[in-house]
C-alpha cells in the first residue's frame, strides 16, 4: 500500500517517466528535493517550467539554440567543407566536447524507425539534401555520425544510397565523400554517454562509404 502523500507519489511517477530514471532513482531524487528549502524547490520548479522559453531550432543545422543561426553555424572559423550528420543536439554536444571536429553539423532530430512509424519525411532529411546540393555549398565530406543501433544503421544506409544518387561529380569542384564514424562506439551505444577518447578514435577512424 502506498502511504506517501499524493503530491510525492505524483512527482515520483513523473520523474520515473524520464529516460534512464527508474522508480527507485525517482524516489531518491524526490526525497533529495524534499530536503531542500522551499526557496530552492521553487527555483527548481521555475527552471523546469521555463525550460522551453527562448529555445529555438537553428535555421541551418536544426540544433537547439537560443539564437538563429546558432553560434557554430555563425562561426566563420569553422571548416565549411565538412558536414557531420547527427541524430540529436545531445550527440552534437558530445562530439563538440572532444574538440576534435571543427566542421559544421546537421541535426536530423530523429532517425528512421519503421516500427515506430518514423520515416525520412519525419526527420530533417530533406533539409540535409537541400544544404548539400545548394549551389553555394562548399562541402567535400559528409560524416554520418549516427548511433550504431538498428535505427541508426538503417538511417545511415538510407542517406548513403540517396547521397550517391544526388551527388554526381561536378566539374571544377571536389567530389563529395561520404564517410561514417568508425566502430569505436559499441553497438547499441549512444554518443551522449560515450567517453571522449572513444569518440576521438571513432572520428579519426571513420570509413569512406563512397569514392
Beta strands, then each sheet from edge to edge (+ up, - down):
strand 1: 56-57
strand 2: 64-65
strand 3: 79-86
strand 4: 103-107
strand 5: 141-144
strand 6: 177-180
strand 7: 207-210
sheet 1: 1+ 2-
sheet 2: 4+ 3+ 5+ 6+ 7-
end
